[in-house]
Amino acid sequence: MEQRYFIELAFKGTAYNGWQVQPNGLGVQQVIEEALALLIKDRVRITGAGRTDTGVHASYFAAHFTARSELTDQPGEIVRKLNHMLPGDIAIYSIFPVRPGDHSRFSALSRTYKYYLSLRKNPFKQDLAYYLDARPDIELMNAVADELLKYNDFGSFCRTGTNVTNHLCRIQQAKWEENDQLLVFTIKANRFLRNMVRAIVGTIIDAGYGKIRVEGFRQIIEARNRSRAGTSAPAQGLFLTDIEYPPELMAQKPGNQTIIRL
């Protein structure tokens, strides 16, 4: 009898062409699917909570797969074995059985991303933050970010050529904070468009350098035209850090396993 399983995981995206299986590059999904197939002696297709661009990281990610029958090993033992098989830049936190209709993408209530800007050149952060050699105005950046909460159509920040039916998103949080030579942008919404966070960050950086004022940022949003916004910020500073699911879905997870979220 078929059984659906949820996976909670994290990955450093530097070496990968995003989450998705790619025809001309290595995706995180492919690496996990190949390891899982060896372990359970069956090929399964893993569905992720969404796509990530090349070089983007996830300190928290979720996926699901449906096995032809219940796994013979306990989920905790499968986690241990998978982590032994997988490279060091992918970590499995938990695997647990869920209901047939539970879906890692469509059951999600919200997602949270963080973008890291480094104000000091740091060789140990070059894959994990975008270095700025001049300090931007964080107060102006926050004034601009506040405008995001007043709109729901973000066509100006969506990659062109995507097959989305609308550009509607409900942004619940958008804020910059400074922490130990890092500027950290946290943004939470019910959904995100392709390349949306990086396009927003790149545009807000322009505002931080005085190239765009608050009124100009409003005009960019209202134009609903990607060419009006700024250049997308580089991938290495972007992390998916949280995905919120209904309590009844997560209640199926056994035990109290601690997950490190950046």
N, C-alpha and C positions, 0 to 999 in steps of 0.2 A: 504494500500500500504506500502511495506517495506521501512524502513528508516535506514540508517547507521549513527551511532553516534561515535564521537571521545571522549575519556576521557583523561584529563591530571590529574596526581595524584602524590603522593609521599608516601613512606612508610619506616618505620624503620623495618628492616628485622629480628631483634633478635629473635622474637617469632615465626617465620615462616620458613617452609621448602621451601623457595624460592617463586617465583611468581606463578609457575605452580600448578594446581590442582594435589595433590599427593594421591596415594592409602593408604599410611601409615603415613600421616602427614598433617598438615594444611598449605595450600598455600594462599597467598594474593588474588589470583584470586577467590578462593572459597568463601572467606569472602565477597568480593564485589558482586559476583554473587548472593549470598544468600540475601544480603541486597537489591540489585536492584530488585530481583524477588518479594520480599515483597512490594516494593514501587510501581512498575508498574504493579503488578498482572500478571506477565508473566515471564517464565524462559527464559533467554537468555544466550548464550555462549559468554564470553568476550575473545577476542584475544589480547594478550599482544605484546609489541614491541620486546620481547625476553624472554629468561629464565634468572632467577637469582638463584645463589646457596643459600643454607640454610645460613641464617645469614647475607646475603648481603643486603645493603640498596639502596634506590633510592630517591634522592632529586628531581628527575624529572623522570617520567615514562609516557608512553602513551599506550593506549589500544583502541580497538573499539568493538562495538557490533551492530548487526542488529536487530531492533525491527520490529514486524509484521506490525506496523503502527506508525505514528507520535505520540510522547509522548503527553499526554494531558496536563501535567504540563509544564511550561516553563523550559528550561534547568537550568537556575539559581536557580529556586525553587527546582529542583531535586537535584542539588549540595548541597543546604542547608539541605534538608531532609536527603540525604545520609550521610553527615558529622555528623549529629545528631545520626544516626543509627550505624555508624561504630566505631570501637575502636579508641583510641587516637593515635595509631601508624600507622594509615592509613588516609590520607587526600585527598579529591577530590578537584581539583582546578577548573576544567571547564568540561562541557559536551556540545558539539555542533554538529549539523548535518553536514554531509559531503557527497560527491558523492559516489555512490555504489562501485566504484573501489578503493577508498582510503583505504589504509591498514596500520595499525600501525607498522607492521614489514617490509613489502616489499616496502613501500613507503619511508622508512627512508633513508636519504642520508649519515648520519654519526651518531656515538654515542661517547660520551665523558664519561670517568670514572675518578674518583680521588681515590687515595689510601692514607690513613692517617697513618703515623708512629708517635707515641708519644715518645719523648725523656725524658719525666718525668712521673713517675707513677701518674696516676690521676684516682681516683675511679669513677669520673663522665664521663670519656672517655672510660671506659673498654669495652663498647659495640660498640664504634664508632671509635676506633683506635687500632692499634697493638703497644704495648709497647716494646721498645728496651731499655735494661739496659746499653748499651754502644753505644756511638755515632759512626755511620759509616762515611765514607768519601763521602760527598755529591758531591764533584767535580768528583770523580771517578765514582760515580753512574750516573752522567749526561753524562760523557764521554761514558759510556756503553750504556745508553739510546739512545744517538745519533745514535748508530749503527742500531737501529730498523728502522730508516727512510730509510736505504739503502737496505732493503730486502722486499720481499712480500710473502714469504712462511714461515709460523710460525708453522709448524708441531711439532717442539720441545716444543711448549708451549700449545699444545692441549691435553685435557684429552683423554686418550686411550679408544677405544671402542665406540666412537661417530660415528653417521652415516652421516658424512660430505663427500661430493664428492671431496673437495679440501681444502687446508689450506691457500689459498691466501687471504691476507688482505692488504689494503693500509693505512699504519699508517701515519697520517698527523702531529701529535704532540706527543712528549714523553719528559717530562721535570720534574725535581725535584726542589722544592722550599722550603725554610725554613720559617716558620711563627709561632712565639710564641710557641716554644718548640714542634712544629710539623714539620715533613718532609712530604710534600704533592707531590705526583706523579700525574701528569695529562697526560692522554693518549687519543688521538682521532683517530678514524679510520672509514673507511666505513663499516666495519663489525668486529666482534670479534668471536673467537672460544670458545668452552666450556672451562672454567677455565683458559683462556689465560692470563688475566690481573694478576691474583693471581700467576700464574706460572712465569710470567715475573718479577713481584715484588720480589718474593722469590729469584729468580736468581740474580737480581740486588742487593739485600741485601747482598748476598754472595760476590758480587764484592765490595760492600762498606766496607766489613771487610777484603778485600785483598785476598779472596779465589779464585777469578777469575779476570783476567786482560782483557783488551779490546779484544786482539786477541783470548783469550779463549772464550769470549762471542760470537765472530764471528763464531768460530768453533761449538759452541752449536747450533746457528741458522742454520748453513749450514748442520749440521747432520740430521736435520728434524726428530729427535728421542726424544720423551719425557723423556726417561731415562737419557739423557745427561744434561738436565736442572736441576735447583735446586728444592727444596721443595716448594709447593705452600704456599704463605703467608696466614695467617688466614682470614676468611671471614669478620670479624667485621670491618676491616679497609677499606673495598671497598664500594664505592658509584657510582651508575650510576647518572650522574649529568646533562646530556643534550642529547637530540635526535634532530637532524636537519631534517626538512621536507621541501619539495618544497614550495615556497612562495604561490603558488596557493592553496595548501591544507590549510595552516594556515590562508589564507585570509578569509576563511569561518568562522573563529572564531569571534563572535561578541564582540565588546567592547575592552577595553585595560585592561585586568586582569593581575595584577602583580603576578609573580610566584617566590618564593624564591628558588634560586639554589645555593647549597653550592659550 
